Amino acid sequence: MNQLLLDDGWIDKVQQMTREEMNKSDSTNFVEILNKVEPRALDMVNDQTKTEILELIKSFLNDIIEV
């Protein structure tokens, strides 16, 4: 999953967004920064990557759960 996000440039974008948020905010509190960055970061994951990650999760769950 990390590789998909890395290949898409998402990780670099989120790191940059986090740095910018920390620079403009007086707070260095992790939870406060996370609350500001997380919704935007989730929206930035492209649909193809979301689909691929969901398929990986489904496959993993199917392998460990007997139906």
C-alpha positions in Angstrom: 0.0 0.0 0.0 2.8 2.4 0.8 4.3 1.8 -2.6 1.0 2.8 -4.3 0.9 6.0 -2.3 4.5 6.7 -2.9 4.3 6.1 -6.6 1.3 8.5 -6.8 3.3 11.2 -5.0 0.7 11.3 -2.2 3.3 10.8 0.6 5.4 13.8 -0.6 2.3 16.0 -0.9 1.0 15.1 2.6 4.5 15.7 4.1 4.6 19.1 2.4 1.0 19.9 3.5 1.9 18.9 7.1 5.0 21.1 7.1 3.0 24.1 5.8 0.3 23.5 8.5 3.0 23.3 11.2 4.6 26.6 10.0 1.4 28.5 9.9 0.0 27.1 13.2 1.2 28.0 16.6 0.6 24.4 17.7 3.0 21.5 17.4 0.4 19.2 19.0 0.2 16.0 16.9 -3.6 15.6 17.3 -4.4 19.2 16.3 -2.2 19.0 13.2 -3.6 15.6 12.3 -7.1 16.9 12.6 -6.3 19.7 10.1 -4.3 17.6 7.6 -6.1 14.2 7.6 -9.3 15.2 5.8 -7.4 16.9 3.0 -4.9 14.0 2.8 -7.7 11.4 2.5 -9.3 13.5 -0.3 -6.0 13.6 -2.2 -5.8 9.8 -2.7 -6.8 9.2 -6.3 -9.7 6.9 -7.1 -7.5 4.2 -8.8 -5.2 4.0 -5.8 -8.3 3.8 -3.4 -9.7 0.9 -5.5 -6.4 -0.9 -5.6 -5.9 -0.6 -1.8 -9.5 -1.8 -1.2 -8.8 -4.8 -3.4 -5.7 -5.6 -1.5 -7.6 -5.4 1.8 -10.4 -7.6 0.5 -7.9 -10.2 -0.7 -6.1 -10.1 2.6 -9.3 -10.6 4.6 -10.5 -13.4 2.3 -7.2 -15.2 2.9 -7.5 -15.0 6.7 -11.2 -15.5 7.1 -12.9 -18.8 6.3 -16.4 -18.4 4.9 
